[in-house]
Amino acid sequence: MPAYFPILKSNPHLAAAKQLFADRPSPAFTPPDGMNFVFICYTNRCGSNLVAEMIGSDGRYPIALEDLNRKSILPFARSSNASSFGDYFTKLVDARAKNGVFIVKTLPAHLHLLGAHGILDQVMDRSHFILVERADKLSQAISLAIALRTGAWTSMEHTKVKPDELSFSETEVTEALRFISHSYLLFYEFFGFNGLVPAHIVYEQLLADPERQLGNAAASCGLPGLTIKPSEVRVQRQASAINHKWRELYVSAISSRGRVKEAYQPA
């Protein structure tokens, strides 16, 4: 049975693939024999980089990257001489997999990209899904709004501008919060319509008990006995006093009106 996948009205990753490969159907994706696939389903600033680093920290499994992002597709396609998106994904799996496991970070738009090229249909029976979620959605939205302005998506990247130089924007936080909420709705539909039960990692619980939270999720995805090596985990928390200040300003602005200003509605 064909896999259900979300179809977005605007998908820059799918558009980039179409522009690069001109919808060429061949060569098609060829799943390697015995290969297992793990999709780390995430929204920006939910803690997915920490999860990816922890899974790959003991060296047995790959560190999941954002290889389905439009900015990642072009350089790898050129360096590997990929001639179609199916060929791109075949070569990507070959390059990134370790010990028979391929892991990739995945947004709803990436599910659309994979589904549109028939790849989900080919790998669903050998795939596992980890949904990474942050319980405190407002803090996540504030972190996303700040990252969009600074350009630093992880602690390993340099900022274009320092967070304490930014002016607070209620509208940008609201847009980020709605985008995050809408993205999780698309994930919930994807899992529900396909009869899937993902492993669930809550960021706050992961910080409190990483061995248990990650171990349980990894075991359910066919990665038993995973060991976290903290010294190999490169990412660190980026939140500062600025995040706390923005939270106070946002909650105060909303409570003073008793409603949210109109903001961008996700398509």
N, C-alpha and C positions, 0 to 999 in steps of 0.2 A: 504494500500500500504506500503511495507517495507520501512523503513527509509534509506536514503543514509547516509553513514558515511565514513570518511577518513580511508584509509588503509595504514599504514606506513610500510615500509620495515623492520624497526627496532623499536620495541616497548617494552621497558623494563617492563612496567607495565602489559601488556598482557602476556609477558613471565613469570613474577613472579606469576601471577594468574594461568597460566597453570602448572607451576612447583608445586605450592602449592596444587591445586585441581585436577590435572591430567585430566583436561577437563571433569570432571564428570558433566553430564547434570542435575542431580537432587540432592536435591530439587531445583526446578526452582524458580525464583524470583516471589513473589506474591505481586503485588501493593496493599497497603491498600486502602479500600474504602474511597473515598473523599480526598485522599492525592494529593496535588499539588507539582510539582517539579520545582525548579528554579536552572538553571545552570549558574554559573558565569564564562563565558568564558574568559580566560586570557592568557597572556604570561608573563614570569618571569619579574618582576620589572616594571609592568605597573600600579600598584596602586590597584591591586585586593584585597590585604589584608586590605587596608583602606576601600574599598567598603564593604567588608564582615563585618568588625568591625562596621561600621556605620549602616548597616542594622540590626545587632543584638544588637545595643547599648541600645535600649529601652526595651529589654527583651521579646518582643512579638514573635520574630522570631529567629531561630538559627543563630549562627555565622558560616558561611561556612568555612569548612576546606578542606584540600587536601587529602580527604579520599580515593581517587582513585590512589594515588601514591604508587609505589611498596613498599616503606618504611613504609607506613601506613597499607597496606593490611595485612601483616603477623601478626603484634601484635593484631589487632582487630579480625582477623579470629581465632587466637588461644584463645583469651579471651572470644569470643562468641561461640566457638566450631562450627564454620561454616564448612560445609562439601562440599560445592560447591560455585562457585562464585555467583550464583543466591541466595543461602542461605546467603552468605556474604552480598549481597546488601539488602536483605530483613531485616536482623538484623541491618544493618547500618541505614537504613531508620527509623526503629523502635526506635533506640537509639538516633538518631540525630534530628528527626523531632520535631517541636514545633507548636502547634495550626494548625495542618493540613498542614504544609509546610515543605518540605525538601529542603535544599539549599546546594549545593556542588560546590567547585571550579573545573573547568574543562579545561584541555588542549586538543588539537586535538587528542593526543594519548589516552586520557581518553574516548573521543567519540568513538574511535576505539575499546577500551576495552568494553564499554557498548554495542556498536553495534554488536560486535562479539558474545556476549552472549545473543543477542535478547532483551536486556532490553530497548533500545531506541524504538523498535517497540511497547513495552507495555506501554510506558509512554508519547509518543510524543503528544497525544491528550490532555494531562493535564500538559504540560510542558511550561515553559517560559525561555527565554534565555537573559542574560545580557552580552553584549560584552564590556569589559573594554579595553580601548586603550589609549596609550600615544601618543600625537601629536608629541612630540620631540623624534623620534626614536633613534637618536644618543645618547642622554642622557640616554635613556633606555638601549641601548646596552652597554654603558660604565658602568652603574650601574650593569648590569648582569655580565660583565667581572670581575668587582671587587668582586661581591658576590661569584662568582665561586672560587675565590682565597681565600677570607676571611672565607667563610663558613657561613656568617651571612646573612640570607635571609630576616630577619625583624629586627627592632630595639630591639626586645626582646631577640635576640640570641647573644651569645658571639662570638667574632671573633677568628679564629685560628691565624690570623696575622692582624696587624693594616693596614688600607688602605694606610697610608703614608709610609709604609715599602715596598710597592709593586713597582715593576718596570713596566713602561708603556709598553704595548704590542699592537701594531697596528693590528697584525694578530688576536689576541683574540677579539678585539673590532669588527673587520670586521666579524669574525665568528658569534659573538653574534647578530650583525645587520642582517646578512643573515638568521640566525635561526628565529629571531623575524619576519622578513618579510615573510618568508615561512610559519610560523605558522598562520599568519593572512590570507594568501591565502587559507589555508586549512579551516579556519573558514568561509571565504566568500563563498567558494564552498559548505560547509555544509549547510549554511543558504539558499543560492540560489537554490541548487538542491532540497531542501526540501520545498521550498516556504515559508521560515520563515523570519520574520522581527524582529531582536532582539532589545531590548532596548539598547541604545548606551550611554556609559559613557566615556567621555574624561577626563583623569586624571587632566589635567591643568584646565579645566572648573570646575571640581569637587572641586579643591582647592579654586577657586575663589568664587563659589556659591554652597556650598555643599547641602543646603536644597532644592534648586530648582533642581539641577542636579539629586540628588539621589531620591528626591520625585517624579519626573516625571518618572524615570525608574522604581521605585517601584510600582507606580500606574498602569503602563502598565503590570506589572507582577502579578497583583492581590494582591498587598501589599499596599493598600491605607492608607493614613493618617500616614505614617511612621514618627516618630520623632527621630531626631539624638540627642543623649546625649553625648556631647564631653568628659565628664568626664569618660565615659565608653569605649572610644576608646583608645586602648592601643598602637597601632603602631604610630611611628613618622617617619618623613623624615630622611633618612640616608645620603643624599648627603652632601659633604663637599668641601673644596677647592681642594681636590684631583680630584674630578669629573670634576671640571672646568679646572684644569690643563691638564687632559687627553684629554678633548675636544679640547683644543687649540693645543695640540701636534698632535692629530689625523687629525684635519682639515688642519694643516700646512703640515703634511706628504702627505696627499692626493693632496692638491693644488700644492705642489712642483713637483709632478710627472704628475698630470693631469689624474691619473687613480688609481684604487685600485689594490693592490697586490693580487695575487691568494690566495684564502683561501678555507676552507672547504665548499663544496656545499651540502646543505641539500638534502637527498634522497627523 
